[in-house]
Amino acid sequence: MSVPDPLEARLSFFTGKGGVGKSTVVAALALEARRRRRRPLVVELGHRASMQAVFGVPDVGHAPREVAPGVFATNIDLDEALRDYVADHVPVRALASRIAKSPSLARFFEAAPAVGEVLTLQRLEQLLAEVDEAGRPRFDPILVDFDATGHALMFLELPRVFEGLVTSGPIRRLLDGFAALLSDDERTRLHLVTLPGRLPVQETLELYERIRTEHAVRLGALFVNRVPAPPLPPDAADLLAPLRARIAPDTPAGRDLALLALEHERYRRLRAQIARLEAVALPRVELPLVRGAVGVEALAELGRIARGAA
Amino acid sequence: MSLAELVRERSLLVCVGPGGVGKTTLGASLALAAATQGRRVAVITIDPARRLADALGLDGLDDALRPVPGVGPGSLDAAMLDTKASYDALIDRITDDPRARRRILDNRVYQSFSRTLARSHAYVAMERLHDVLQEGAHDLVVLDTPPTRSALDILDAPGRLVRFLDERVLAAFIGEPAGGAGAWIRAKGAEVALRLFGAMVGDALMRELAGFFEVFFHLRRGFAERASTVVAHLSASETGFVLVTAPQATHLADAAYLRDGLLARGAPLEAVLFNRAFHPDAEGRPIGPGPAWSPEAEVDALDLPDGERASARRVLSAARALRGELAVANRAFDDAMRRFAAAAGPRVHARLRLPILDEEPATLDALTSLLERASAL
């Protein structure tokens, strides 16, 4: 399957099991978008600090901040999103400020179900609508890094949770807008990220089936992260066993050959897992394993590969 | 205290850590280790992978504690903390009138709250932990926490619990006087704010919200009391916190937030487990650089036919390069872990690293051998 540009959509969501490296994929794509002279913004939710760690910057807060030249990131803060929301929706400034300062209401908002999610939506809408001096969208593309599968599904289900409950008013408009955005083929994609292991592959197969059957969102690409290079050139693999038979196992060369044999076997199993992902009818992008710390250079390279431009 | 001592002596171990690092698996291994030493152990897990759930005999249908077969000489009971199931059980327990019960269970806001919100997890974990501790049938309880920063919520109770159940807000919502003239005036303030909120969300949601808060209005005292009991346990000397992480930068960043949050709250952080923290050799030891050798010399010594020499050299070079790569990666992991552990506070004596495994452990034997493969950092 040819790989369409995962950056073509204005808004991309990324999801996958915890620990599969979503943040790495998102950061890599943001760098690649910048290289293509776009104005990428990475959005994190749930008070995570991944972009701080990935780009080595001290603090990513509510206001978008430049984490690498031309690459912006934000971590949606619910208190600030609430202040924005109230200011936008309560026309009388004195009242707005009273509400924003009301400790009772603050407690209520802190605890009330789904308020955080609705506020996050509101903030996303705001970021989508921002324009620069030239009237162009300030951020394009916007890449949203969901912190876990459950979180992403909860978002997709928001319009349904409120179905029939919120029938009018600003939140209704927000939810309608979100539902429309989710099912907008042109503007929105949901990408899946996984690893070439048995468990992540299994969960990806299940997640794919669930999204495909239950949600209208258009799926983008399936990223398989941390795929190691074959440890042996294919034409040399046959020599491994005869060489091990002739070189004493307790010599340095013998021990290193034993490691290579283990790695070769591991690689074979991992390809078998990747083969199971054939059941996912999405363009598949394999990202190479980077051992040790992933620096910005390595990320940029990953980004080129992720976009299918390597 | 070493990890073995913690497992032998503590009566509550709380596992915290970022998502995807194997926290649930390691929590189960700790519990199993204690049971193997003869203790009566309960492990309360969250969302275990299916194979781990199978190994623990959890069918996922409810969240009751069930004995794990094949464990001895002690015992191991395991439960999966399903937020919705736990809430429903709680509602069942506290409402006698079946009609009232139905009304709560059918409340849409209740449904979305109990099913979907990570935040509500702390409340239900609190309840569950309270029950298990009160029963007193176990020598050790191992508690898994959600894989997000909200894991710290459990320590912020009862403050947050009680704030959530703030009488004035609830009273304004459900139209009951909260008692006392001062409270009434404050409730008026909340009422104004709520009317505005109502205009934003509409009548239907307001009605459901009122129904939802009515439930909690009647629950709040019990909640707060139970939360206080649990918090007393959490800060008692027989409780230890175990931080589980992996050595990648993004995991360490999330783990650092938890580490600092625990220390700031004075929680007894006593062990840091680094999972998937080194590439092991065939014997399970961390791969190091190894002595130098020359692929060229090996090929010469083998006396191969000319046609095979080039391929043999490539295989041998690949072997030597692989060791070098893995050794470098191991050293980078070690450096990152040492920096992290240096800030882990004075009580952390157990700093262990576990190997990168090809398969997640999913049998009782694999869980047992997992901890045996740990080595001190």
Interface residues (C-beta under 8 A of the other chain):
Chain A: K17 G18 G19 V20 G21 S23 T24 G46 H47 R48 A49 S50 Q52 A53 V54 H89 V90 L95 R98 I99 S102 S104 L105 R107 F108 E110 A111 A112 P113 A114 G116 D147 A148 G150 H151 M154 E157 V161 F162 G164 L165 V166 T167 S168 G169 P170 I171 R172 G197 R198 L199 Q202 P231 L232 P233 D235 A236 L239 L240 L243 R246 I247 T251 P252 A253 R255 D256 L257 A258 L259 L260 L262 E263 R266 R269 R291 G292 A293 V294
Chain B: P18 G19 G20 V21 A49 R50 R51 R108 V109 S112 F113 T116 L117 A118 R119 S120 P147 T148 R149 S150 R160 R163 F164 D166 R168 V169 A172 F173 R186 G189 A190 A193 L194 L196 F197 A199 M200 V201 G202 D203 A204 L205 E208 L209 F212 A246 A249 T250 H251 L252 A253 D254 A256 Y257 D281 A282 I287 G290 P291 A292 W293 P295 E298 L302 E308 S311 A312 R314 V315 L316 A318 A319 R320 L322 R323 E325 L326 V328 A329 A332 F333 A336 D358 E359 E360
